[in-house]
Structure formats: structure tokens, C-alpha cells
Amino acid sequence: MVNLLPAVLVGGPPHAGKSVLFYRLTQALRERHIPHHAIRACPDGEGNWFHEGEPAMVSTIRMKLSGEWPPAFVERICQDLEHRCLPFLVDMGGHPRGSQVNLFRRCTHSILLLRADKSEYTELWEHLVVESNLLPLARLISRRGGDSAITSFSPVLEGTLTGLDRHTAEAGTGPLFDELVARVAALFGSYQLQDRKKAYLEQATTELVLDLDEALRTFTTVSTRWELSMLQPFLESLPAQVPLSVSGVGPGWLYAALAAYADPEPLYLFDPKLPFGWVQPVRIVPGEEASPEIRIVPRSSEEVTLLTISFPSDRLEYFQPEPLVFPHVSTEKGLIINGRVPNWLLTALVRLYKTMGVPWIAPFYVQENSAVIVYSRRETHRPGDLVPLPTP
């Protein structure tokens, strides 16, 4: 069955500011309360952490990729696009190759951010848009300096977009950017998203259903970001150890804390990339031999165990024939979970190691260059506290 929900590809040559535009666009849509999902369809895709973290630090953890993408990664992104339950913004790599053509064909619309000095890339991207039958929303030229300007409103929004620097808080702002946001919002809004979102929330099987986008507005009306200072009062506002369903955009540490707070009762997460949306934490068990889909590097210091987790194909499939295997760790030390881990795995890990008796658990939070306590049975560590990574 063809998925009719929009999937807007944001494409263009390397170093055009595409990822900055993508980040600014999804933040602007969130400020307008437009339900959508932002997917980085590239193994070295720059998540929100890349734009919100300290520059020197994020440059050390960003994965550099050259050559063809892993086939398993392309296949899983294709599945994500096919199964989308909300409109998607899709951040594509700057130099697409033949193996990625299937990703283009699963999108519906395009926003191109081009460079005047890269005519060969302009021809490539325009050819891919036509070949994949994408409906153009905007064709923009990126420049470092000067003023942004609109050159055409119809049939496609065209203009020059300047200042797309990730170190600048208001990068790219102006009439052109505002018009682009308005057009994407109008496209997404034409699919009765609030009704669709309401329907998904009503499909949750638990009595308590948290919409994190709505919950955030009880703390702030001027930001789309959860802050660490919000965690403890948010948990205290909820009944403990009750079945819980959680939907919406939030940092991993927030999902991890909710998993620990509701434990041992059932937990459901809404993932717009998976069929039917609602899933439980993935099945995991303790063991000595890790699953081949996962690379785990443990490191222990006097007070903490650090588990660094990565995936050889950069993506992990939710649907596994057997439970995933993770190592035993010391129950005398705290545990830091480090890596770009999906929420349905992170929440499972928190519950596993909480049950095994680890005194406190903290996922690494790139934006603070520290780990965030999400569960603790020690008075010295409370949810929302920061702890540093152990020194090598």
C-alpha cells in the first residue's frame, strides 16, 4: 500500500548548510505545534545533538562516512519511510549514490538547497528529483554572507538563503525561511494531523498516556526543549509504578527516566517509523556473547561502568527474532550508557540494569557533555543530576 503522508526530502551538495536548515525547519514546525518526524537518512546524519552540543566535543563523535552506504542501513531507512505514521522531514546525504535511489522514491516532495559554485551537484540533485517524481516545494541557493531574498513564489519557492551557520542561534531566519516554514506547515496541516495524532493517542492501551509535546508546555511556552531542571518535578507530578504510554519529542534521558519511574509496569513508546506506532522496549537479556547487530565496549573505573554502544550498520532493527544480549555489569558501581541508542533500546537497558541491582543509571547527553542520572537508589545521585564520563 502506498503511504500518502508527506515525506519531504531536504537535499543538496555538501557544505551548503543543509543540516542547519533541516534542524531550524523542524524546530520551527515544533514551535507551531505541527506534528511531524525528522529523520536523518544518512549514516553520518547530524542529529539535534550536533547543533545543540559544544562544537569541539560533537566533532569528535560525529561519524565520517565515505563511499557506498551499508545496504542494511538503506533497507531500514526505506522501511522507516514506508511505515511512517506522521509526515516526515528527510535529511539526505550531500553526495547521493546509486544505492540510495530507493530512498528518493519513497519520498513525496523536495526542498533543494544548492550552491552557485557547484553546478554539477545542481544538475545531479535536480535530475534525482525529476527521476523520483518528487514534487518540488523550494529551490534555494545557499550563500555564507549577504541578505536572504525571495526571487520567486510560484510555481516553486525560490531565493537565496544566507547565514546557515550552526554556531548562529537564528541561522537563516528572515522572510524566505518564514515562507518555507509556512509552506511545509500548510502541506503537513492539510492531512488533519491533530485528528490523526488524537487517534494514535487513543489507541494506546494504558490509562495514563503522556504527550510530551503537551507536557512540555506546562513548564515553558517559549521553548521546544526539555531542560534537566524539569525532570524531577515532572516525575513527581506522575503516579509511580503504573502502566504508561509515552509519545512525542523528548531527549533520551527523559524517556529513560520515565521507563525507570514506571517500572515494573508495562511501558509503551510511540515510534512514527514503525508499523502501528506503539511499541514496547525491545526484548533484551543479560549474557556473555553480544548480539552481532550490536557492538558493545565496556570500560570500568573505580566508581562507574561505561557501556559504549554502536551498530555496525549504523541502524538497529526493532523486530528481532531473539532477545538482544547485553553484558553483566558490576552492581557496586553506577552505569553510564553511551551511544546513539533508540529510545526503545535505551528504555529496555534502563529496566534491565535497574532489575539487576545497579545503584544508578545515566545515559550520556551530548548537549551537556555529561551523563544524566535517570534512576538512582543513592541519595548522592538524583534524577537530573549530571555525572562526567570516566577518564580514559
LOTIFI-35163 format. One record per residue (C-alpha): residue in three letters; chain; x, y, z. Coordinates in Angstrom, 2 decimals, decimal comma. Example, Ala and Ser with C-alpha at 12.3 -4.5 7.8 and 13.67 -1.06 7.14 Angstrom:
! LOTIFI-35163
   aa  ch       xx       yy       zz
  ALA   A    12,30    -4,50     7,80
  SER   A    13,67    -1,06     7,14
! end
This chain:
! LOTIFI-35163
   aa  ch       xx       yy       zz
  MET   A     0,00     0,00     0,00
  VAL   A     1,31     3,46    -0,93
  ASN   A     1,86     5,75     2,08
  LEU   A     0,21     9,07     1,20
  LEU   A     1,61    11,05     4,14
  PRO   A     4,21    13,61     3,01
  ALA   A     7,90    12,77     3,21
  VAL   A     9,80    15,93     2,31
  LEU   A    13,38    15,33     1,25
  VAL   A    15,85    18,10     2,11
  GLY   A    18,76    17,70    -0,29
  GLY   A    21,72    19,49    -1,77
  PRO   A    25,51    19,36    -2,10
  PRO   A    27,91    19,02     0,82
  HIS   A    28,65    22,14     2,89
  ALA   A    25,59    24,05     1,71
  GLY   A    24,13    24,32     5,22
  LYS   A    21,55    21,63     4,58
  SER   A    21,66    20,08     8,04
  VAL   A    21,40    23,52     9,66
  LEU   A    18,34    24,30     7,53
  PHE   A    16,87    20,91     8,39
  TYR   A    17,37    21,48    12,12
  ARG   A    15,96    25,01    12,01
  LEU   A    12,99    23,83     9,95
  THR   A    11,97    21,04    12,32
  GLN   A    12,36    23,37    15,32
  ALA   A    10,15    25,99    13,64
  LEU   A     7,49    23,37    12,92
  ARG   A     7,58    22,22    16,53
  GLU   A     7,12    25,82    17,67
  ARG   A     3,97    25,88    15,54
  HIS   A     2,87    22,56    17,08
  ILE   A     2,87    20,82    13,69
  PRO   A     3,11    17,04    14,28
  HIS   A     5,90    15,53    12,20
  HIS   A     9,04    13,44    12,48
  ALA   A    12,57    14,43    11,43
  ILE   A    14,61    11,53    10,12
  ARG   A    18,30    11,67     9,25
  ALA   A    18,52     9,30     6,28
  CYS   A    22,31     9,22     6,24
  PRO   A    24,69     7,11     8,37
  ASP   A    26,61    10,23     9,43
  GLY   A    23,44    12,28     9,85
  GLU   A    23,75    15,16    12,28
  GLY   A    21,05    14,82    14,90
  ASN   A    19,90    17,61    17,21
  TRP   A    22,92    16,81    19,39
  PHE   A    25,20    18,11    16,65
  HIS   A    23,57    21,55    16,66
  GLU   A    22,96    21,82    20,41
  GLY   A    26,24    20,42    21,75
  GLU   A    29,62    22,05    22,26
  PRO   A    31,34    22,25    18,83
  ALA   A    34,71    20,75    19,76
  MET   A    33,08    17,81    21,52
  VAL   A    30,48    16,90    18,89
  SER   A    33,14    16,91    16,19
  THR   A    34,85    14,03    18,00
  ILE   A    31,76    11,77    17,98
  ARG   A    30,33    12,54    14,55
  MET   A    30,86     9,56    12,28
  LYS   A    32,59    10,32     8,99
  LEU   A    31,47     8,19     6,04
  SER   A    32,84     7,84     2,54
  GLY   A    31,79     5,50    -0,24
  GLU   A    28,60     3,50    -0,52
  TRP   A    26,22     3,32     2,41
  PRO   A    25,74    -0,05     4,15
  PRO   A    22,91    -1,92     2,34
  ALA   A    21,28    -2,81     5,66
  PHE   A    21,12     0,88     6,57
  VAL   A    19,46     1,83     3,28
  GLU   A    16,97    -1,01     3,64
  ARG   A    15,99     0,02     7,16
  ILE   A    15,56     3,68     6,23
  CYS   A    13,34     2,56     3,35
  GLN   A    11,25     0,63     5,85
  ASP   A    11,06     3,66     8,13
  LEU   A     9,76     5,77     5,24
  GLU   A     7,23     3,16     4,20
  HIS   A     5,86     2,77     7,73
  ARG   A     5,66     6,47     8,62
  CYS   A     2,72     7,37    10,83
  LEU   A     3,34    11,13    10,60
  PRO   A     4,70    13,45     7,90
  PHE   A     8,46    13,19     7,65
  LEU   A    11,28    15,62     7,00
  VAL   A    14,09    13,59     5,47
  ASP   A    17,72    14,80     5,69
  MET   A    19,65    13,17     2,85
  GLY   A    23,41    12,93     2,42
  GLY   A    25,16    15,51     0,25
  HIS   A    26,57    13,11    -2,34
  PRO   A    23,89    10,50    -3,16
  ARG   A    24,93     7,33    -4,92
  GLY   A    23,07     4,64    -6,79
  SER   A    22,34     2,59    -3,69
  GLN   A    20,28     5,47    -2,24
  VAL   A    17,87     5,87    -5,17
  ASN   A    15,26     3,77    -3,36
  LEU   A    15,21     6,33    -0,56
  PHE   A    14,31     9,11    -3,00
  ARG   A    11,45     7,07    -4,44
  ARG   A     9,89     6,70    -1,00
  CYS   A     9,70    10,46    -0,52
  THR   A     6,96    12,68    -1,90
  HIS   A     8,31    16,26    -2,01
  SER   A    11,66    18,03    -2,15
  ILE   A    13,43    21,08    -0,80
  LEU   A    16,75    21,68    -2,54
  LEU   A    19,47    23,83    -1,01
  LEU   A    22,06    24,37    -3,75
  ARG   A    25,34    26,20    -4,23
  ALA   A    26,02    28,55    -7,14
  ASP   A    29,61    27,29    -7,37
  LYS   A    28,60    23,61    -7,61
  SER   A    26,74    23,36   -10,92
  GLU   A    27,46    19,64   -11,23
  TYR   A    25,66    19,00    -7,95
  THR   A    22,76    21,19    -9,04
  GLU   A    22,32    19,04   -12,16
  LEU   A    22,60    15,85   -10,10
  TRP   A    20,03    16,85    -7,48
  GLU   A    17,56    18,27    -9,98
  HIS   A    17,84    15,08   -12,03
  LEU   A    17,17    12,93    -8,95
  VAL   A    14,10    14,99    -8,02
  VAL   A    12,63    14,59   -11,51
  GLU   A    13,58    10,92   -11,81
  SER   A    11,98    10,13    -8,44
  ASN   A     8,77    12,04    -9,23
  LEU   A     9,15    14,33    -6,23
  LEU   A     7,01    17,45    -6,04
  PRO   A     9,32    20,47    -5,58
  LEU   A     8,45    22,76    -2,68
  ALA   A    11,51    25,01    -2,80
  ARG   A    14,72    25,54    -4,73
  LEU   A    17,11    27,68    -2,69
  ILE   A    20,66    28,94    -3,19
  SER   A    22,88    28,94    -0,11
  ARG   A    25,39    31,72     0,49
  ARG   A    27,51    32,49     3,51
  GLY   A    27,06    36,26     3,56
  GLY   A    24,65    38,94     2,45
  ASP   A    20,89    39,11     2,85
  SER   A    18,37    36,38     2,19
  ALA   A    15,93    37,17    -0,61
  ILE   A    12,90    35,64    -2,30
  THR   A    13,15    35,61    -6,09
  SER   A    10,01    33,63    -6,94
  PHE   A     6,89    32,47    -5,10
  SER   A     5,45    30,34    -7,89
  PRO   A     5,34    27,61    -9,02
  VAL   A     8,18    26,77    -6,63
  LEU   A     9,55    28,93    -3,83
  GLU   A    12,97    30,20    -4,94
  GLY   A    15,50    32,51    -3,39
  THR   A    18,85    32,99    -1,71
  LEU   A    19,26    31,79     1,87
  THR   A    22,25    33,13     3,81
  GLY   A    23,89    32,67     7,17
  LEU   A    23,30    28,93     7,61
  ASP   A    25,92    28,60    10,33
  ARG   A    25,18    26,11    13,10
  HIS   A    27,00    28,35    15,60
  THR   A    24,41    31,10    14,98
  ALA   A    21,22    30,82    17,04
  GLU   A    18,99    32,45    14,42
  ALA   A    20,69    30,93    11,37
  GLY   A    18,79    31,51     8,14
  THR   A    15,94    33,50     9,66
  GLY   A    14,04    36,02     7,55
  PRO   A    11,12    36,25     5,12
  LEU   A    12,40    33,42     2,89
  PHE   A    12,77    31,00     5,78
  ASP   A     9,38    32,05     7,19
  GLU   A     7,74    31,42     3,82
  LEU   A     9,37    28,00     3,61
  VAL   A     8,12    27,07     7,07
  ALA   A     4,63    28,28     6,18
  ARG   A     4,54    26,12     3,06
  VAL   A     5,72    22,98     4,81
  ALA   A     3,29    23,64     7,68
  ALA   A     0,44    24,07     5,20
  LEU   A     1,37    20,83     3,44
  PHE   A     1,57    18,85     6,67
  GLY   A    -1,51    20,56     8,10
  SER   A    -3,64    19,52     5,14
  TYR   A    -3,56    15,93     6,44
  GLN   A    -5,62    16,66     9,58
  LEU   A    -2,66    15,81    11,75
  GLN   A    -4,23    16,79    15,04
  ASP   A    -7,05    14,33    14,42
  ARG   A    -4,52    11,69    13,39
  LYS   A    -2,43    12,37    16,49
  LYS   A    -5,50    12,17    18,70
  ALA   A    -6,39     8,83    17,14
  TYR   A    -2,92     7,43    17,84
  LEU   A    -3,06     8,58    21,46
  GLU   A    -6,47     6,97    21,84
  GLN   A    -5,05     3,69    20,53
  ALA   A    -2,67     3,44    23,50
  THR   A    -3,55     0,52    25,74
  THR   A    -2,75     2,19    29,09
  GLU   A    -4,92     4,54    31,09
  LEU   A    -2,07     7,03    31,56
  VAL   A    -0,86     8,42    28,22
  LEU   A     1,79    11,15    28,15
  ASP   A     2,07    13,51    25,20
  LEU   A     5,50    15,04    25,82
  ASP   A     4,79    17,96    23,50
  GLU   A     1,79    18,93    25,63
  ALA   A     3,57    18,17    28,89
  LEU   A     6,45    20,48    27,99
  ARG   A     4,04    23,41    27,75
  THR   A     3,33    23,10    31,47
  PHE   A     6,95    24,19    32,01
  THR   A     7,53    26,63    29,15
  THR   A     5,70    28,26    26,26
  VAL   A     8,80    29,77    24,65
  SER   A    10,99    26,70    24,11
  THR   A    10,72    23,33    22,40
  ARG   A    13,45    21,77    24,55
  TRP   A    13,20    19,79    27,75
  GLU   A    15,69    21,01    30,34
  LEU   A    17,25    18,90    33,09
  SER   A    15,71    21,09    35,77
  MET   A    12,27    19,93    34,59
  LEU   A    12,91    16,21    35,13
  GLN   A    12,43    15,84    38,88
  PRO   A     9,23    17,97    39,14
  PHE   A     7,82    16,22    36,08
  LEU   A     8,37    12,77    37,60
  GLU   A     6,90    13,91    40,91
  SER   A     3,73    15,04    39,09
  LEU   A     3,11    11,47    37,87
  PRO   A     1,91     8,39    39,73
  ALA   A     4,79     5,94    40,17
  GLN   A     4,79     2,31    39,00
  VAL   A     1,73     2,47    36,78
  PRO   A     1,35     1,30    33,16
  LEU   A     2,44     4,14    30,92
  SER   A     2,36     5,15    27,25
  VAL   A     4,66     7,94    26,05
  SER   A     4,50     9,89    22,80
  GLY   A     6,23    12,99    21,48
  VAL   A     9,65    14,55    21,03
  GLY   A    11,93    14,39    24,02
  PRO   A    15,56    13,63    24,88
  GLY   A    16,61    10,06    25,54
  TRP   A    17,22    10,80    29,21
  LEU   A    13,57    11,77    29,62
  TYR   A    12,32     8,52    28,09
  ALA   A    14,86     6,59    30,17
  ALA   A    13,72     8,26    33,40
  LEU   A    10,07     7,51    32,63
  ALA   A    10,96     3,87    31,98
  ALA   A    12,61     3,58    35,39
  TYR   A     9,81     5,51    37,12
  ALA   A     7,04     3,27    35,74
  ASP   A     9,00     0,02    36,22
  PRO   A     7,96    -2,80    36,61
  GLU   A     4,65    -1,88    34,95
  PRO   A     4,25    -2,03    31,14
  LEU   A     5,71     0,80    29,09
  TYR   A     4,71     1,72    25,52
  LEU   A     6,51     4,17    23,23
  PHE   A     5,15     5,79    20,09
  ASP   A     7,64     5,46    17,24
  PRO   A     6,34     7,01    13,98
  LYS   A     8,84     4,94    11,97
  LEU   A     7,36     1,59    12,99
  PRO   A     4,13    -0,14    11,91
  PHE   A     1,18     0,77    14,16
  GLY   A     3,30     3,29    16,06
  TRP   A     3,10     1,87    19,59
  VAL   A     5,88    -0,48    20,69
  GLN   A     7,32    -1,71    23,96
  PRO   A    11,00    -1,65    24,88
  VAL   A    12,84    -4,24    22,81
  ARG   A    13,49    -7,62    24,42
  ILE   A    16,95    -7,91    25,98
  VAL   A    18,63   -10,41    28,30
  PRO   A    21,95   -10,50    30,17
  GLY   A    24,64   -12,73    28,70
  GLU   A    28,28   -13,06    27,77
  GLU   A    28,11   -13,01    23,96
  ALA   A    26,65    -9,82    22,48
  SER   A    24,27    -9,90    19,54
  PRO   A    26,02    -9,48    16,16
  GLU   A    23,89    -6,40    15,34
  ILE   A    25,47    -4,53    18,25
  ARG   A    29,00    -3,52    19,21
  ILE   A    29,46    -3,05    22,98
  VAL   A    32,66    -1,71    24,51
  PRO   A    32,65    -1,84    28,34
  ARG   A    35,08     0,20    30,41
  SER   A    35,25     0,27    34,18
  SER   A    36,63     2,79    36,64
  GLU   A    36,57     2,84    40,42
  GLU   A    33,03     4,24    40,61
  VAL   A    31,34     3,64    37,27
  THR   A    30,93     1,22    34,40
  LEU   A    30,77     2,79    30,95
  LEU   A    28,98     0,88    28,19
  THR   A    29,65     2,37    24,76
  ILE   A    27,15     1,04    22,23
  SER   A    27,22     1,28    18,44
  PHE   A    25,79    -0,60    15,49
  PRO   A    27,94    -1,97    12,63
  SER   A    25,29    -0,97    10,06
  ASP   A    24,50     2,28    11,96
  ARG   A    20,90     1,16    12,48
  LEU   A    19,29    -1,46    14,67
  GLU   A    16,13    -3,27    13,60
  TYR   A    13,39    -3,20    16,25
  PHE   A    11,87    -6,52    15,24
  GLN   A    14,36    -9,16    16,39
  PRO   A    13,82   -12,94    16,19
  GLU   A    15,62   -13,41    19,52
  PRO   A    16,21   -11,14    22,53
  LEU   A    19,27    -8,91    22,28
  VAL   A    22,12    -9,82    24,62
  PHE   A    23,90    -7,31    26,86
  PRO   A    26,70    -7,96    29,35
  HIS   A    26,53    -8,29    33,10
  VAL   A    27,97    -5,26    34,92
  SER   A    29,03    -4,56    38,47
  THR   A    26,22    -3,90    40,92
  GLU   A    28,63    -1,95    43,12
  LYS   A    29,11     0,86    40,60
  GLY   A    26,95     3,25    38,67
  LEU   A    26,33     2,69    34,96
  ILE   A    26,70     5,16    32,09
  ILE   A    25,15     4,21    28,74
  ASN   A    26,95     5,91    25,87
  GLY   A    25,91     5,88    22,22
  ARG   A    23,26     6,90    19,70
  VAL   A    20,69     4,46    21,06
  PRO   A    17,00     4,40    20,02
  ASN   A    14,54     5,02    22,84
  TRP   A    13,06     1,52    22,64
  LEU   A    16,53     0,11    23,37
  LEU   A    17,58     2,71    25,92
  THR   A    14,42     2,19    27,98
  ALA   A    14,95    -1,59    27,86
  LEU   A    18,54    -1,20    29,07
  VAL   A    17,49     1,02    31,97
  ARG   A    14,95    -1,55    33,10
  LEU   A    17,35    -4,47    32,68
  TYR   A    20,15    -2,94    34,73
  LYS   A    17,77    -1,49    37,31
  THR   A    16,41    -5,00    37,86
  MET   A    19,96    -6,37    38,10
  GLY   A    20,67    -4,02    41,01
  VAL   A    22,88    -1,31    39,52
  PRO   A    22,84     1,60    42,04
  TRP   A    22,35     4,36    39,49
  ILE   A    22,00     4,67    35,71
  ALA   A    22,80     7,63    33,45
  PRO   A    22,65     7,88    29,62
  PHE   A    25,20    10,18    28,03
  TYR   A    23,77    13,55    26,94
  VAL   A    25,83    15,16    24,20
  GLN   A    24,40    18,63    24,73
  GLU   A    25,91    18,75    28,24
  ASN   A    28,95    16,57    27,53
  SER   A    27,94    14,56    30,60
  ALA   A    25,63    11,72    31,56
  VAL   A    22,22    12,38    33,11
  ILE   A    21,05    10,40    36,14
  VAL   A    17,68     8,83    35,28
  TYR   A    17,46     6,27    38,09
  SER   A    19,17     6,05    41,46
  ARG   A    18,80     4,32    44,79
  ARG   A    21,52     6,51    46,31
  GLU   A    20,89     9,85    47,97
  THR   A    24,04    11,25    46,37
  HIS   A    22,57    10,86    42,87
  ARG   A    19,17    12,21    41,89
  PRO   A    17,33    12,21    38,54
  GLY   A    18,51    15,18    36,52
  ASP   A    21,99    15,31    38,10
  LEU   A    24,98    15,29    35,75
  VAL   A    27,94    12,96    36,07
  PRO   A    31,10    13,08    33,90
  LEU   A    32,36    10,23    31,78
  PRO   A    35,23     8,35    33,43
  THR   A    38,63     9,47    32,25
  PRO   A    40,46     7,06    29,93
! end
